[in-house]
Amino acid sequence: MLGTIVNVCTICAGTIIGCIVKKGIKQEYQDALMNAMGLAALVLGINSVVQNLPESEFPVLFILSIAVGSLAGYMIDISGRFERFTDRFAKSENSSKLAQGLSTAIMLFCIGTLSILGPVNSALYGDHTFLFTNATLDFVTSMVLASVYGMGIIAAAAVLFCWQGSIYLLASLAASTIPDAMMTEVSIVGGILILSSGLGILKIKDLKAINMLPALLVPIIWFGIKSLVM
C-alpha cells in the first residue's frame, strides 16, 4: 500500500499548495509542468512495452487487445458516459464550481491506466513505479485544480485511497492464481495505454485513453478461456 499512501499524500500536499497560491498558477507554468508529466508518461509506456514484449508468449495478443478493447470502449462510450455522469453530479450540487472541480479530480485521479495497473504491480511484485509516477501527476493536477476550486479538492484523495486500496486488496488475494504470462500481456497493453495518455497530456493526439481501458480485460479473458480449454 506504500504507493497508494504516497499518492494520497501528494494529492493532499498539492491541494494545500494550490490553495496557498490562491490566484492560480500561471498558464505557462501549468503547461511546463504538464509537458514534463506527459513526457514521463511516454517514457514509462514505452519502457513497459519494450521490457515485456520480448517475454510475450503471444506477440499478436496485444494488437488484438487494443483493437477489440478500443472498439468496445468506443461502442460503450466510456468517456462520454463518465462526462455525462459528472455533469449530473455537478448539477445536483447546484452547479457549484467545487462540485465540477471535484468530479474532474476524481476522474483524473482514478480513471487511468497508472491508477489501475499501479496497485496491481504493487501487490504482485512490490513495484511502486507506476504509483509513484501517478502520484507525481496527481500532485501537479491537484495543485492546479485546488488553485481554482479550493480546498474541497482534497476529498478526492479519500476516493483514490478506496479505489486503489480495493484494487490492491483484490490483486493480493488473487496473487496465487494470476499467471506471470498474463501479467506480461497486461503490462504490454497497459504500456500502450500509458503511452496514449502521454500523447493526450502533450496535446499531440487525444486518443481518449479512457475508452481504451477495456483492452486491459482482453488478455485476462484470453487466459481464462485458455485455462478452461487446456
Wavefront OBJ file of the C-alpha trace (Angstrom):
o trace
v 0.000 0.000 0.000
v 3.064 2.281 0.090
v 2.473 3.583 -3.423
v -1.181 4.387 -2.700
v -0.295 6.156 0.559
v 2.281 8.277 -1.293
v -0.313 9.011 -3.980
v -2.840 10.179 -1.369
v -0.233 12.343 0.369
v 0.778 14.050 -2.877
v -2.848 14.940 -3.612
v -3.207 16.436 -0.130
v 0.067 18.335 -0.496
v -0.835 19.561 -3.977
v -4.235 20.736 -2.772
v -2.722 22.680 0.127
v -0.119 24.317 -2.105
v -2.781 25.159 -4.678
v -4.904 26.836 -2.005
v -1.908 28.844 -0.785
v -1.294 30.078 -4.310
v -4.972 31.159 -4.405
v -4.815 33.327 -7.514
v -3.982 30.307 -9.568
v -0.890 29.037 -11.294
v 0.114 30.884 -14.427
v -0.854 29.107 -17.618
v 2.732 28.879 -18.829
v 3.749 27.161 -15.586
v 0.826 24.750 -15.887
v 1.881 23.956 -19.440
v 5.505 23.386 -18.421
v 4.507 21.012 -15.614
v 2.046 19.073 -17.739
v 4.557 18.777 -20.583
v 7.035 17.241 -18.151
v 4.389 14.794 -16.920
v 3.388 13.936 -20.485
v 6.978 13.103 -21.396
v 7.294 10.977 -18.248
v 4.152 9.034 -19.230
v 5.527 8.472 -22.735
v 8.806 7.092 -21.372
v 7.012 4.850 -18.865
v 4.673 3.484 -21.514
v 7.469 2.766 -23.972
v 9.579 1.162 -21.235
v 6.724 -1.137 -20.181
v 6.216 -2.323 -23.755
v 9.922 -2.784 -24.504
v 10.536 -4.696 -21.266
v 7.612 -7.082 -21.612
v 7.198 -7.635 -25.359
v 10.241 -9.965 -25.662
v 8.717 -12.116 -22.893
v 5.335 -12.399 -24.605
v 4.146 -15.893 -25.495
v 1.532 -14.456 -27.848
v 3.141 -11.495 -29.702
v -0.069 -10.551 -31.518
v -2.304 -10.640 -28.433
v -1.611 -7.003 -27.569
v -2.725 -5.960 -31.066
v -5.960 -7.906 -30.670
v -6.412 -6.476 -27.176
v -6.016 -2.859 -28.268
v -8.271 -3.355 -31.309
v -11.087 -5.212 -29.523
v -10.803 -3.220 -26.304
v -10.801 0.145 -28.057
v -13.764 -0.832 -30.217
v -15.714 -1.989 -27.154
v -14.818 1.175 -25.250
v -15.926 3.452 -28.054
v -19.146 1.470 -28.596
v -19.940 1.746 -24.879
v -18.696 5.356 -24.950
v -16.992 5.170 -21.565
v -15.601 8.689 -21.846
v -18.933 10.215 -22.829
v -20.862 8.347 -20.134
v -18.441 9.418 -17.428
v -18.561 13.042 -18.569
v -22.349 12.973 -18.514
v -22.288 11.401 -15.052
v -20.003 14.121 -13.678
v -22.186 16.775 -15.323
v -25.234 15.419 -13.476
v -23.265 15.356 -10.249
v -22.324 18.991 -10.695
v -25.928 19.983 -11.404
v -27.161 18.116 -8.350
v -24.869 20.380 -6.320
v -26.396 23.497 -7.847
v -23.705 23.554 -10.475
v -21.142 24.761 -7.937
v -17.586 25.192 -9.129
v -16.355 22.903 -6.375
v -18.591 20.029 -7.495
v -17.325 20.369 -11.044
v -13.732 20.531 -9.871
v -14.141 17.566 -7.539
v -15.776 15.375 -10.173
v -12.999 16.299 -12.614
v -10.368 15.468 -9.992
v -11.883 12.048 -9.257
v -11.971 11.211 -12.952
v -8.356 12.299 -13.491
v -7.026 10.595 -10.359
v -8.911 7.284 -10.535
v -9.815 6.540 -14.154
v -6.454 5.897 -15.755
v -4.051 3.103 -16.585
v -1.468 4.132 -13.975
v -4.099 4.226 -11.229
v -5.355 0.752 -12.175
v -2.136 -1.090 -13.052
v -0.191 0.626 -10.260
v -1.899 -1.147 -7.327
v -1.717 -4.469 -9.205
v 2.051 -4.181 -9.757
v 2.452 -3.034 -6.171
v 0.509 -6.017 -4.789
v 2.053 -8.696 -7.012
v 5.657 -7.554 -7.382
v 6.222 -4.824 -4.792
v 6.897 -2.464 -7.722
v 5.629 1.047 -6.941
v 6.954 2.747 -10.104
v 3.544 3.287 -11.712
v 2.020 4.568 -8.469
v 4.917 6.952 -7.793
v 4.583 8.320 -11.314
v 0.833 8.606 -10.861
v 1.461 10.405 -7.557
v 3.616 12.986 -9.340
v 0.954 13.541 -11.979
v -1.743 13.856 -9.320
v 0.387 16.310 -7.333
v 0.543 18.678 -10.292
v -3.125 18.177 -11.166
v -4.384 18.673 -7.592
v -2.286 21.810 -7.237
v -3.797 23.315 -10.384
v -7.357 22.272 -9.506
v -7.127 23.495 -5.907
v -5.838 26.882 -7.046
v -9.104 27.257 -8.948
v -11.685 25.278 -6.932
v -10.356 25.409 -3.376
v -9.630 23.013 -0.507
v -12.594 20.739 -1.313
v -10.445 19.001 -3.942
v -8.723 17.181 -1.077
v -11.822 14.932 -0.795
v -10.682 13.224 -3.998
v -7.758 11.761 -2.010
v -10.192 9.674 0.071
v -11.882 8.372 -3.085
v -8.496 7.481 -4.563
v -7.486 5.608 -1.405
v -10.639 3.473 -1.512
v -10.271 2.888 -5.268
v -6.605 1.887 -5.302
v -6.913 0.094 -1.964
v -9.686 -2.113 -3.354
v -7.634 -2.977 -6.443
v -4.592 -3.708 -4.263
v -6.628 -5.990 -1.993
v -8.174 -7.923 -4.891
v -4.784 -8.356 -6.579
v -3.241 -9.563 -3.293
v -5.998 -12.134 -2.750
v -5.743 -13.402 -6.339
v -1.932 -13.358 -6.476
v -1.554 -17.145 -6.399
v -3.958 -17.604 -9.310
v -2.534 -14.945 -11.627
v -0.005 -16.421 -14.104
v 3.089 -14.375 -14.925
v 2.382 -14.773 -18.640
v -0.960 -12.991 -18.235
v 0.631 -10.093 -16.342
v 3.205 -9.787 -19.123
v 0.431 -9.329 -21.684
v -1.497 -6.929 -19.415
v 1.687 -4.892 -18.890
v 2.217 -4.589 -22.657
v -1.336 -3.367 -23.175
v -1.046 -1.112 -20.128
v 2.164 0.375 -21.503
v 0.405 1.262 -24.737
v -2.441 2.907 -22.813
v 0.037 4.887 -20.693
v 1.746 5.951 -23.908
v -1.588 7.108 -25.331
v -2.239 9.059 -22.122
v 1.108 10.785 -22.538
v 0.221 11.794 -26.080
v -3.026 13.277 -24.759
v -1.286 15.203 -21.967
v 1.159 16.634 -24.507
v -1.783 17.534 -26.754
v -0.217 15.662 -29.648
v -3.212 13.396 -30.172
v -6.293 12.890 -27.984
v -6.743 9.125 -28.219
v -9.339 9.076 -25.408
v -7.373 6.559 -23.362
v -10.381 6.111 -21.058
v -12.264 4.475 -23.931
v -9.354 2.080 -24.394
v -9.472 0.696 -20.834
v -11.433 -2.470 -21.822
v -8.279 -3.545 -23.683
v -6.823 -4.500 -20.284
v -9.547 -7.144 -19.922
v -8.810 -8.936 -23.213
v -5.626 -10.740 -22.021
v -7.438 -11.765 -18.832
v -10.344 -13.209 -20.845
v -7.883 -14.882 -23.234
v -6.028 -16.669 -20.437
v -9.324 -17.559 -18.763
v -10.561 -19.292 -21.927
v -7.146 -20.887 -22.445
v -7.184 -22.398 -18.942
v -10.667 -23.836 -19.473
v -9.769 -25.365 -22.864
v -6.438 -26.738 -21.710
l 1 2 3 4 5 6 7 8 9 10 11 12 13 14 15 16 17 18 19 20 21 22 23 24 25 26 27 28 29 30 31 32 33 34 35 36 37 38 39 40 41 42 43 44 45 46 47 48 49 50 51 52 53 54 55 56 57 58 59 60 61 62 63 64 65 66 67 68 69 70 71 72 73 74 75 76 77 78 79 80 81 82 83 84 85 86 87 88 89 90 91 92 93 94 95 96 97 98 99 100 101 102 103 104 105 106 107 108 109 110 111 112 113 114 115 116 117 118 119 120 121 122 123 124 125 126 127 128 129 130 131 132 133 134 135 136 137 138 139 140 141 142 143 144 145 146 147 148 149 150 151 152 153 154 155 156 157 158 159 160 161 162 163 164 165 166 167 168 169 170 171 172 173 174 175 176 177 178 179 180 181 182 183 184 185 186 187 188 189 190 191 192 193 194 195 196 197 198 199 200 201 202 203 204 205 206 207 208 209 210 211 212 213 214 215 216 217 218 219 220 221 222 223 224 225 226 227 228 229 230
